[in-house]
Amino acid sequence: MKRTVGLGIVGLLSLSMLAAAPALARTAGPPAPMVQKSGACSAGSTWLLTLKHDNGRIEADWEVQSNVSGQLWTYRMKDNGVQFAHGQKTSLGDGSWSVTRYATNQPGPDTITVRSKNTVTGEICSGSATL
């Protein structure tokens, strides 16, 4: 008798765990989408643009690899044609530099465009991606 009651309780617990599993899976949700694009600049440097959602905003990560350290670069970032960030960065010892900025997540797709210019050589890096 005790064995039958024990099996019944185990069975009920198992069923309740199975019933809760779909609800638990829904709360976790799918991972936030991320988009990466890369390309070549006008004089041999390369760029990488990474976009992802972050608390109602778009996180835009822009990286440039020029292989020349100590050079000053300017950058400008736009979301659907509206500028949301600009500034200057100096390339590090390995010739790379990066910047992360946040744009307001607009209704529909957000197309982020970035343009950078090396103030020493005049090299241009430009890229875009849509999230």
Buried (B, 14 or more C-beta within 10 A) or exposed (E): EEEEEEEEEEEEEEEEEEEEEEEEEEEEEEEEEEBEBEEEBEEEBBBBBBBBBEEEBBBBBBBBBBEBEEBEBEBBBBBBEEEBBEEEBEBEEEBBBBBEBBBEBEEEEBBBBBBBBBEEBEBEBBBBBEB
